[in-house]
C-alpha cells in the first residue's frame, strides 16, 4: 500500500496519552506523527486536511495487552485452534486482527498461538491492514500443562533455555509462561504450580539475554509469589484464585505496587454471555479482588483474552475499558492505561500509545467525549494505522 503524503487531522479535543488538550491537529507523514499542534496555526499548503469537527476526539490507538488471534471466539475455540489445519487457523487470525483493528485497537500482544502462526500473520499482512502484533508464539508450559496443545511444552533447565532461544530466533517479542495451570485444559487447575522458582528465574534471565520481555499467566496466590521472585515484566490475570473463590493477599499486592510491576487484568465480556463455569462460580470474588487491585495504585493495564470463548470476540476491548472504570479507575486513568501505560508495559514506550512527534501514526477518532461517557470508545469516527485510514465496513 502506497504511503500517503502529509496529512493533517483536526478535532475539537485531543487526548495525547497523558492529558486532554485541544482543539488541536496531528500532522502525519510516512506512517509517523510529524507534529502535534494546539496553536491554531494554518497547516502547510500541500497537506491534506481532515477536520472531524468540534465534538470529535483524537486519541492514540488502543492497546490490548492480552489476546489470542488464532483462537476464533467460538463455543469450542480450543478444538478450532488445535485441530484446524494451518491455513484455516491463519485465516481465523487474519479475520480476528481485522476485527480488533476496526474496534480501535491498533496494537495487540498475542500471548498464545499454535505453531507460531501469528508470526506468519505478522509477516504476511501489511502493517496498515492489521494491528501491531507483539507476539509470544506458543506459551511455555509444563509437560501436559495448561495449553500444552499449542506446542510449548518444556521441562528442565536445558529444555527451558532452548524454548526461550527458539522464540528469540523465530522473531517473538515476548516470552509467555504458564506459571500456574488454567481452566481451559482438561486435567489442569489454576491453583496448580507448573514451575518452581528456579525454573521461572531461569526463563526470565534467558529472556533478558535475548532482550525479550516476559509475561506470566498466574492465578494462585502462592504462584504469584514465585513469579514476583522471578522478576517477570507483567503478571497476567493476577486473580488470587482459591478453591472457594478468590482472596487477595495484601503482602503480594504491596510488593507489586512498590516495584511498579504491571498487572494485566482480564476484563471484557459480552453482556448475556456466561463465562466459563469454573470462573462463573468465582465471579463476585474476582470482581472484589480486581477492584482492590485498582484502588491500590498498582500499574494496571487491560488484557481482554479475546478469542478464547464466545463471550470474548475480538472487538471486545472497548467493553473491557468500560468495565475497568466500573471497578473504580477514574476515566482519564482508564484512557492512560489503554494507551501510554500499556505501551510501556509492552516495551513500546514513546512509539505507541502517545500522540507526539516521532510516534507511530496509530490513531483513534471518536465522535463524542469519553470523559463524559466512557462508552464513547465505541463511537468510532475513524481509525488510523501507520498513517492509513482503516475501512470500518
HELIX and SHEET records of a PDB file:
HELIX    1   1 UNK A   77  UNK A   83  1                                   7    
HELIX    2   2 UNK A   86  UNK A  102  1                                  17    
HELIX    3   3 UNK A  117  UNK A  124  1                                   8    
HELIX    4   4 UNK A  127  UNK A  129  5                                   3    
HELIX    5   5 UNK A  148  UNK A  150  5                                   3    
HELIX    6   6 UNK A  157  UNK A  170  1                                  14    
HELIX    7   7 UNK A  197  UNK A  209  1                                  13    
HELIX    8   8 UNK A  221  UNK A  230  1                                  10    
HELIX    9   9 UNK A  250  UNK A  259  1                                  10    
HELIX   10  10 UNK A  277  UNK A  280  1                                   4    
HELIX   11  11 UNK A  283  UNK A  295  1                                  13    
HELIX   12  12 UNK A  317  UNK A  326  1                                  10    
HELIX   13  13 UNK A  331  UNK A  336  1                                   6    
HELIX   14  14 UNK A  337  UNK A  341  3                                   5    
HELIX   15  15 UNK A  342  UNK A  345  1                                   4    
HELIX   16  16 UNK A  374  UNK A  378  5                                   5    
SHEET    1   A 4 UNK A  32  UNK A  37  0                                        
SHEET    2   A 4 UNK A  24  UNK A  29 -1                                        
SHEET    3   A 4 UNK A   7  UNK A  11 -1                                        
SHEET    4   A 4 UNK A  48  UNK A  51  1                                        
SHEET    1   B 6 UNK A  20  UNK A  21  0                                        
SHEET    2   B 6 UNK A  13  UNK A  15 -1                                        
SHEET    3   B 6 UNK A  57  UNK A  60  1                                        
SHEET    4   B 6 UNK A 363  UNK A 366 -1                                        
SHEET    5   B 6 UNK A 380  UNK A 385 -1                                        
SHEET    6   B 6 UNK A 388  UNK A 389 -1                                        
SHEET    1   C 3 UNK A  62  UNK A  67  0                                        
SHEET    2   C 3 UNK A 105  UNK A 110  1                                        
SHEET    3   C 3 UNK A 132  UNK A 135  1                                        
SHEET    1   D 5 UNK A 174  UNK A 178  0                                        
SHEET    2   D 5 UNK A 213  UNK A 220  1                                        
SHEET    3   D 5 UNK A 234  UNK A 241  1                                        
SHEET    4   D 5 UNK A 262  UNK A 266  1                                        
SHEET    5   D 5 UNK A 299  UNK A 303  1                                        
END                                                                             
